[in-house]
Amino acid sequence: MTAFKRTVTLNSPSETQALAIQIGATLAAGDVLLIEGPIGAGKTHFARSLIQALLPVQEDVPSPTFTLVQVYDGSESEIWHADLYRLSAPDEVVELGLTDAFDEAICLVEWPDRLAELAPENALHLQLDVSDQAEQRRLTLSWTSPHWLEKLEGINK
């Protein structure tokens, strides 16, 4: 399977938010974003921005660090935001219902390495890295599923 990759430099939190909103506008049920990066790289900021853009009525979007999963009612489908940092085994992911949500909802997963073999093959991988410059982030998007080509085609950055 062919792998695709695109790297974007984000110069501020507002640029990160704008890109998250653009990507969010392309998503539908069954789309999974696996968001990776070190603590402080902006994973939750990206996810929060994307989720808020998809909500029909604005609401607080807390980090799911302690709840593990937050579920929101989006205009078109449920939106699942998971933070798997505190999980120790992939079978805990199944207990959360996350594997079912991969097919039925828009899913954003922070710390996706905890999924191991449960990570969906058609997911969009987002790797956020901190730059030497203050507030600047480098975002690498990678995927193998051809449906992301069309979804990301109009993403400006």
C-alpha positions as protocol buffer text, in pm:
chain_id: "A"
residue {
  index: 1
  type: MET
  ca { x: 0 y: 0 z: 0 }
}
residue {
  index: 2
  type: THR
  ca { x: 134 y: 344 z: -93 }
}
residue {
  index: 3
  type: ALA
  ca { x: 216 y: 581 z: 190 }
}
residue {
  index: 4
  type: PHE
  ca { x: 153 y: 952 z: 157 }
}
residue {
  index: 5
  type: LYS
  ca { x: 300 y: 1230 z: 366 }
}
residue {
  index: 6
  type: ARG
  ca { x: 269 y: 1607 z: 398 }
}
residue {
  index: 7
  type: THR
  ca { x: 452 y: 1834 z: 643 }
}
residue {
  index: 8
  type: VAL
  ca { x: 319 y: 2172 z: 749 }
}
residue {
  index: 9
  type: THR
  ca { x: 479 y: 2443 z: 963 }
}
residue {
  index: 10
  type: LEU
  ca { x: 235 y: 2606 z: 1203 }
}
residue {
  index: 11
  type: ASN
  ca { x: 368 y: 2938 z: 1333 }
}
residue {
  index: 12
  type: SER
  ca { x: 115 y: 2998 z: 1610 }
}
residue {
  index: 13
  type: PRO
  ca { x: -171 y: 2842 z: 1803 }
}
residue {
  index: 14
  type: SER
  ca { x: -413 y: 3031 z: 1575 }
}
residue {
  index: 15
  type: GLU
  ca { x: -258 y: 2866 z: 1266 }
}
residue {
  index: 16
  type: THR
  ca { x: -295 y: 2528 z: 1437 }
}
residue {
  index: 17
  type: GLN
  ca { x: -659 y: 2609 z: 1509 }
}
residue {
  index: 18
  type: ALA
  ca { x: -723 y: 2720 z: 1150 }
}
residue {
  index: 19
  type: LEU
  ca { x: -577 y: 2398 z: 1007 }
}
residue {
  index: 20
  type: ALA
  ca { x: -776 y: 2186 z: 1253 }
}
residue {
  index: 21
  type: ILE
  ca { x: -1094 y: 2363 z: 1140 }
}
residue {
  index: 22
  type: GLN
  ca { x: -1009 y: 2302 z: 773 }
}
residue {
  index: 23
  type: ILE
  ca { x: -944 y: 1933 z: 830 }
}
residue {
  index: 24
  type: GLY
  ca { x: -1252 y: 1901 z: 1048 }
}
residue {
  index: 25
  type: ALA
  ca { x: -1471 y: 2033 z: 769 }
}
residue {
  index: 26
  type: THR
  ca { x: -1376 y: 1730 z: 556 }
}
residue {
  index: 27
  type: LEU
  ca { x: -1451 y: 1462 z: 816 }
}
residue {
  index: 28
  type: ALA
  ca { x: -1738 y: 1214 z: 828 }
}
residue {
  index: 29
  type: ALA
  ca { x: -1835 y: 915 z: 1040 }
}
residue {
  index: 30
  type: GLY
  ca { x: -1566 y: 648 z: 1016 }
}
residue {
  index: 31
  type: ASP
  ca { x: -1278 y: 896 z: 989 }
}
residue {
  index: 32
  type: VAL
  ca { x: -1009 y: 841 z: 1251 }
}
residue {
  index: 33
  type: LEU
  ca { x: -728 y: 1083 z: 1333 }
}
residue {
  index: 34
  type: LEU
  ca { x: -436 y: 944 z: 1534 }
}
residue {
  index: 35
  type: ILE
  ca { x: -265 y: 1243 z: 1696 }
}
residue {
  index: 36
  type: GLU
  ca { x: 90 y: 1190 z: 1819 }
}
residue {
  index: 37
  type: GLY
  ca { x: 358 y: 1408 z: 1971 }
}
residue {
  index: 38
  type: PRO
  ca { x: 533 y: 1484 z: 2298 }
}
residue {
  index: 39
  type: ILE
  ca { x: 358 y: 1650 z: 2591 }
}
residue {
  index: 40
  type: GLY
  ca { x: 310 y: 2019 z: 2510 }
}
residue {
  index: 41
  type: ALA
  ca { x: 321 y: 1976 z: 2132 }
}
residue {
  index: 42
  type: GLY
  ca { x: -40 y: 2091 z: 2088 }
}
residue {
  index: 43
  type: LYS
  ca { x: -231 y: 1764 z: 2044 }
}
residue {
  index: 44
  type: THR
  ca { x: -521 y: 1868 z: 2266 }
}
residue {
  index: 45
  type: HIS
  ca { x: -528 y: 2222 z: 2121 }
}
residue {
  index: 46
  type: PHE
  ca { x: -559 y: 2075 z: 1772 }
}
residue {
  index: 47
  type: ALA
  ca { x: -830 y: 1827 z: 1879 }
}
residue {
  index: 48
  type: ARG
  ca { x: -1025 y: 2089 z: 2079 }
}
residue {
  index: 49
  type: SER
  ca { x: -1022 y: 2332 z: 1784 }
}
residue {
  index: 50
  type: LEU
  ca { x: -1142 y: 2065 z: 1543 }
}
residue {
  index: 51
  type: ILE
  ca { x: -1419 y: 1943 z: 1775 }
}
residue {
  index: 52
  type: GLN
  ca { x: -1548 y: 2292 z: 1854 }
}
residue {
  index: 53
  type: ALA
  ca { x: -1574 y: 2365 z: 1482 }
}
residue {
  index: 54
  type: LEU
  ca { x: -1795 y: 2057 z: 1434 }
}
residue {
  index: 55
  type: LEU
  ca { x: -2034 y: 2120 z: 1721 }
}
residue {
  index: 56
  type: PRO
  ca { x: -2375 y: 2269 z: 1632 }
}
residue {
  index: 57
  type: VAL
  ca { x: -2380 y: 2448 z: 1969 }
}
residue {
  index: 58
  type: GLN
  ca { x: -2055 y: 2561 z: 2130 }
}
residue {
  index: 59
  type: GLU
  ca { x: -1961 y: 2383 z: 2452 }
}
residue {
  index: 60
  type: ASP
  ca { x: -1654 y: 2331 z: 2664 }
}
residue {
  index: 61
  type: VAL
  ca { x: -1417 y: 2070 z: 2521 }
}
residue {
  index: 62
  type: PRO
  ca { x: -1200 y: 1949 z: 2809 }
}
residue {
  index: 63
  type: SER
  ca { x: -897 y: 1728 z: 2769 }
}
residue {
  index: 64
  type: PRO
  ca { x: -997 y: 1363 z: 2819 }
}
residue {
  index: 65
  type: THR
  ca { x: -675 y: 1292 z: 3010 }
}
residue {
  index: 66
  type: PHE
  ca { x: -862 y: 1167 z: 3316 }
}
residue {
  index: 67
  type: THR
  ca { x: -1196 y: 1062 z: 3163 }
}
residue {
  index: 68
  type: LEU
  ca { x: -1011 y: 881 z: 2879 }
}
residue {
  index: 69
  type: VAL
  ca { x: -1294 y: 949 z: 2632 }
}
residue {
  index: 70
  type: GLN
  ca { x: -1525 y: 1245 z: 2573 }
}
residue {
  index: 71
  type: VAL
  ca { x: -1815 y: 1202 z: 2329 }
}
residue {
  index: 72
  type: TYR
  ca { x: -1985 y: 1494 z: 2154 }
}
residue {
  index: 73
  type: ASP
  ca { x: -2294 y: 1517 z: 1936 }
}
residue {
  index: 74
  type: GLY
  ca { x: -2173 y: 1667 z: 1611 }
}
residue {
  index: 75
  type: SER
  ca { x: -2399 y: 1789 z: 1334 }
}
residue {
  index: 76
  type: GLU
  ca { x: -2343 y: 1479 z: 1120 }
}
residue {
  index: 77
  type: SER
  ca { x: -2219 y: 1215 z: 1366 }
}
residue {
  index: 78
  type: GLU
  ca { x: -2081 y: 1160 z: 1711 }
}
residue {
  index: 79
  type: ILE
  ca { x: -1729 y: 1285 z: 1775 }
}
residue {
  index: 80
  type: TRP
  ca { x: -1510 y: 1078 z: 2005 }
}
residue {
  index: 81
  type: HIS
  ca { x: -1202 y: 1237 z: 2161 }
}
residue {
  index: 82
  type: ALA
  ca { x: -979 y: 987 z: 2339 }
}
residue {
  index: 83
  type: ASP
  ca { x: -658 y: 1034 z: 2534 }
}
residue {
  index: 84
  type: LEU
  ca { x: -500 y: 693 z: 2582 }
}
residue {
  index: 85
  type: TYR
  ca { x: -193 y: 812 z: 2776 }
}
residue {
  index: 86
  type: ARG
  ca { x: -303 y: 636 z: 3096 }
}
residue {
  index: 87
  type: LEU
  ca { x: -388 y: 302 z: 2935 }
}
residue {
  index: 88
  type: SER
  ca { x: -153 y: 10 z: 2980 }
}
residue {
  index: 89
  type: ALA
  ca { x: -294 y: -251 z: 2739 }
}
residue {
  index: 90
  type: PRO
  ca { x: -481 y: -248 z: 2406 }
}
residue {
  index: 91
  type: ASP
  ca { x: -771 y: -454 z: 2549 }
}
residue {
  index: 92
  type: GLU
  ca { x: -863 y: -149 z: 2762 }
}
residue {
  index: 93
  type: VAL
  ca { x: -940 y: 31 z: 2433 }
}
residue {
  index: 94
  type: VAL
  ca { x: -1203 y: -231 z: 2352 }
}
residue {
  index: 95
  type: GLU
  ca { x: -1360 y: -184 z: 2697 }
}
residue {
  index: 96
  type: LEU
  ca { x: -1399 y: 188 z: 2625 }
}
residue {
  index: 97
  type: GLY
  ca { x: -1598 y: 110 z: 2309 }
}
residue {
  index: 98
  type: LEU
  ca { x: -1347 y: 296 z: 2097 }
}
residue {
  index: 99
  type: THR
  ca { x: -1300 y: 21 z: 1840 }
}
residue {
  index: 100
  type: ASP
  ca { x: -1674 y: 29 z: 1762 }
}
residue {
  index: 101
  type: ALA
  ca { x: -1662 y: 408 z: 1740 }
}
residue {
  index: 102
  type: PHE
  ca { x: -1394 y: 384 z: 1469 }
}
residue {
  index: 103
  type: ASP
  ca { x: -1667 y: 269 z: 1228 }
}
residue {
  index: 104
  type: GLU
  ca { x: -1955 y: 485 z: 1354 }
}
residue {
  index: 105
  type: ALA
  ca { x: -1811 y: 822 z: 1459 }
}
residue {
  index: 106
  type: ILE
  ca { x: -1541 y: 1077 z: 1392 }
}
residue {
  index: 107
  type: CYS
  ca { x: -1258 y: 976 z: 1625 }
}
residue {
  index: 108
  type: LEU
  ca { x: -961 y: 1177 z: 1744 }
}
residue {
  index: 109
  type: VAL
  ca { x: -711 y: 969 z: 1941 }
}
residue {
  index: 110
  type: GLU
  ca { x: -422 y: 1115 z: 2136 }
}
residue {
  index: 111
  type: TRP
  ca { x: -139 y: 875 z: 2231 }
}
residue {
  index: 112
  type: PRO
  ca { x: -245 y: 624 z: 1963 }
}
residue {
  index: 113
  type: ASP
  ca { x: 60 y: 405 z: 2025 }
}
residue {
  index: 114
  type: ARG
  ca { x: -154 y: 252 z: 2305 }
}
residue {
  index: 115
  type: LEU
  ca { x: -383 y: 109 z: 2034 }
}
residue {
  index: 116
  type: ALA
  ca { x: -110 y: -124 z: 1907 }
}
residue {
  index: 117
  type: GLU
  ca { x: -267 y: -362 z: 1651 }
}
residue {
  index: 118
  type: LEU
  ca { x: -613 y: -206 z: 1707 }
}
residue {
  index: 119
  type: ALA
  ca { x: -518 y: 112 z: 1517 }
}
residue {
  index: 120
  type: PRO
  ca { x: -735 y: 140 z: 1205 }
}
residue {
  index: 121
  type: GLU
  ca { x: -540 y: 99 z: 882 }
}
residue {
  index: 122
  type: ASN
  ca { x: -736 y: 379 z: 713 }
}
residue {
  index: 123
  type: ALA
  ca { x: -657 y: 639 z: 982 }
}
residue {
  index: 124
  type: LEU
  ca { x: -491 y: 974 z: 922 }
}
residue {
  index: 125
  type: HIS
  ca { x: -175 y: 1004 z: 1134 }
}
residue {
  index: 126
  type: LEU
  ca { x: -84 y: 1348 z: 1265 }
}
residue {
  index: 127
  type: GLN
  ca { x: 258 y: 1392 z: 1425 }
}
residue {
  index: 128
  type: LEU
  ca { x: 299 y: 1726 z: 1605 }
}
residue {
  index: 129
  type: ASP
  ca { x: 651 y: 1832 z: 1699 }
}
residue {
  index: 130
  type: VAL
  ca { x: 779 y: 2134 z: 1885 }
}
residue {
  index: 131
  type: SER
  ca { x: 1013 y: 2363 z: 1694 }
}
residue {
  index: 132
  type: ASP
  ca { x: 1309 y: 2565 z: 1817 }
}
residue {
  index: 133
  type: GLN
  ca { x: 1100 y: 2880 z: 1764 }
}
residue {
  index: 134
  type: ALA
  ca { x: 847 y: 2977 z: 2031 }
}
residue {
  index: 135
  type: GLU
  ca { x: 491 y: 2860 z: 1957 }
}
residue {
  index: 136
  type: GLN
  ca { x: 593 y: 2708 z: 1622 }
}
residue {
  index: 137
  type: ARG
  ca { x: 492 y: 2348 z: 1555 }
}
residue {
  index: 138
  type: ARG
  ca { x: 569 y: 2109 z: 1274 }
}
residue {
  index: 139
  type: LEU
  ca { x: 279 y: 1886 z: 1173 }
}
residue {
  index: 140
  type: THR
  ca { x: 339 y: 1577 z: 962 }
}
residue {
  index: 141
  type: LEU
  ca { x: 29 y: 1418 z: 815 }
}
residue {
  index: 142
  type: SER
  ca { x: 64 y: 1063 z: 684 }
}
residue {
  index: 143
  type: TRP
  ca { x: -181 y: 808 z: 548 }
}
residue {
  index: 144
  type: THR
  ca { x: -218 y: 505 z: 324 }
}
residue {
  index: 145
  type: SER
  ca { x: -592 y: 512 z: 251 }
}
residue {
  index: 146
  type: PRO
  ca { x: -664 y: 689 z: -80 }
}
residue {
  index: 147
  type: HIS
  ca { x: -974 y: 860 z: 62 }
}
residue {
  index: 148
  type: TRP
  ca { x: -747 y: 1104 z: 251 }
}
residue {
  index: 149
  type: LEU
  ca { x: -602 y: 1232 z: -79 }
}
residue {
  index: 150
  type: GLU
  ca { x: -934 y: 1389 z: -171 }
}
residue {
  index: 151
  type: LYS
  ca { x: -1010 y: 1504 z: 184 }
}
residue {
  index: 152
  type: LEU
  ca { x: -674 y: 1681 z: 220 }
}
residue {
  index: 153
  type: GLU
  ca { x: -655 y: 1815 z: -134 }
}
residue {
  index: 154
  type: GLY
  ca { x: -816 y: 2148 z: -49 }
}
residue {
  index: 155
  type: ILE
  ca { x: -628 y: 2198 z: 276 }
}
residue {
  index: 156
  type: ASN
  ca { x: -435 y: 2521 z: 244 }
}
residue {
  index: 157
  type: LYS
  ca { x: -114 y: 2559 z: 435 }
}
